[in-house]
Amino acid sequence: MGIRTYQGSVTIITGGASGLGKALGLEIARLGGAEIVVSDIQREMAEETAEQIRRLGARATVEIVDVRDAEAVERMVAAAHERAGRIDYVFNNAGLGVMGEAHLLEARDWQLTLDVNVYGVVNVIRAAYPRLVDQGFGHLVNTASLAGLMGTPFLSAYCAAKHAVVGLSKAMRVEAAHHGVRVTALCPGVVKTPILTSGAFGRTIYEITDARLLQWWKQFKPGDVDVFAKECLDEVARNKPIIVLPKHNRATATLFRMFPALEEKIASKLYASTLARFPEMRPPKRAKATTGAAEAAAPTA
């Protein structure tokens, strides 16, 4: 018995109610997926996605789970494994973004970003990966980001989390291969999903409209989410270690890996052009410290 390439497969997708997760679920259903677990904290949207999956001929189970809750994640994975007797794919996809320069982020921004994007990923791994090892097959796909391969101004916390996911996936892949299990880091570039305007649970620290945010993202040539899902599943089936999509991002990622000074130069230009074109994203000016005349005249030790 081994992994099934989508047809007849059992798949768990966290963050499966919208965006990339939803698109992947629908595409797996079109390819003949037998059972798809739609895991999310957005109940109404998860139910709608599950119904669309069922109309495509696959079974769909909705699990309302916050990936930060390790016990809830364990129950969800255990139930899926017991019900189907196997798990072929785990798309460890739940995530969010907080947009803002590092010195302006609050403690809650760091906590939320790392809790969901790192510890949430770890919770899913702890629940699912040992089961994949025990059964001797399966594919764990951890959603990182192109921001996990390069530095992106205004997304420092997100970059930190996604770099962690890439590193984790690369290390796990070597170990997993010895157990018949596959591990892939999925590194989407900019794709047209709700996360571009912070989604339901992320945020931007700036007073900026969604329309203006989308203008900022437009310079990165956002890809279509349904095309992304089809290409992603093709790459997963080929067991690629790191998947960079949309494809036009691959040359950039390769160049930056080969020439880190070029990456820094282009990122610096992006930072400067953003502040020029989007005044809403300029950091507030800090008041200069003033010194009284008596203090200024005092001798130093």
Residue, then its C-alpha position, 0 to 999 in steps of 0.5 A: m500500500g502506498i500514497r494515492t496520487y489524488q484519485g481515491s486519496v484522503t486529504i487534510i487541508t488546514g485553512g481549507a475554507s478560503g484562498l489557497g486551501k479552498a482552491l486546493g480542495l476543489e482541485i483535488a475533488r476534481l481529480g477524484g479525491a475520495e475524502i477531503v477534510v476541510s479544517d478552518i475556524q470559519r464555519e460558514m465558509a468551511e461548510e460552503t467549501a465542503e458543499q462545493i467539494r461534495r458536488l464534485g463527487a468527493r466526500a468532505t468533512v468540516e472540522i472547526v479547528d484553531v491550529r494553535d490548539a494542539e489538542a484540537v488538531e490531534r483530535m481532528v487528525a486522529a478522527a480522519h485517520e480512524r475514519a478513512g484508515r489512512i491519510d495520503y496528503v496533509f496540506n499544512n496551510a493555515g496561516l495569516g499575515v501582519m503587515g508593518e515595519a518591524h519597529l512598529l509591530e506590537a507584541r500581539d502582532w509577533q505573537l499571533t504571526l508566530d503562533v499561527n504560522v510556526y506553532g500552528v504548523v508544528n501542531v499539525i506536524r506533531a499530529a499527522y507526521p507520526r501517523l504518516v511514518d507509521q503507515g509508511f507513506g503520505h505527503l506533508v505539504n507545509t505552506a511557506s511563502l516566497a517570503g520564506l526564501m527572501g526578505t520582503p520589507f513591511l513583512s518582517a514578522y511574516c518573513a521570519a515565520k515563513h523562513a522557519v517553515v522552509g527550514l523545518s520542511k527541508a530538514m524533515r524531508v531528509e528524515a521523512a524519505h527514510h520512512g517512505v514519507r514525502v515533505t514539501a515546502l510550498c512557497p507561493g508568491v503573490v496570489k489573488t486571495p484574501i490575505l492580500t488585504s490581511g484576510a479575516f485574522g491578519r492585519t496591517i498596522y497602516e491606515i490604508t484602504d483595501a483598494r490601496l493595498l491591492q495597488w501595492w500588491k499589483q506590482f508583484k503580478p498576483g496569480d490566479v488562485d485556481v491556476f495556482a492550485k492546478e500547478c501546485l498539485d502537479e508539482v506535489a505529485r512530482n515530489k518537488p522539495i520546494i515549490v515556487l509558484p506562480k512560475h514567474n517568481r522562480a527566476t527571481a528566487t534563483l537570482f536572489r539565492m545566487f546573488p544576495a547583494l542583488e536581493e538587498k538592492i532590489a528590496s531597498k528600492l522596493y522600500a523607497s518606492t513604497l514610501a514615495r508612492f504610498p504615504e499611508m505606509r510612511p512610519p510616523k516621525r519620532a520626536k527628537a530628544t531635547t536637552g535643557a541648557a543646564e544639562a547641555a552645559a554639564p561636564t561629562a565624566 
